[in-house]
Amino acid sequence: MSMNEVSYKVSGMSCAHCADAITRSLNALPGIDAVAVDIATGTVRVSGSGSAEDIRAAVAEAGYEVVHA
């Protein structure tokens, strides 16, 4: 299993509900091993073998936007 870790800057997160929504959406993707959301910095750290395109789409589906990877 490939283990990559990438951080994404995500706009629109402001509370624990936001973090939960993004975490659930990303954990549903194949190949994702771990998700860590830092609301204070607006950063989402993803570990696993998921594609950047799928990660961006999952964040958008949760109602947020990746603004920088």
Secondary structure, DSSP 8 states (H G I E B T S, - for coil): ---EEEEEEEES--SHHHHHHHHHHHHTSTTEEEEEEETTTTEEEEEES--HHHHHHHHHHTT-EEEE-
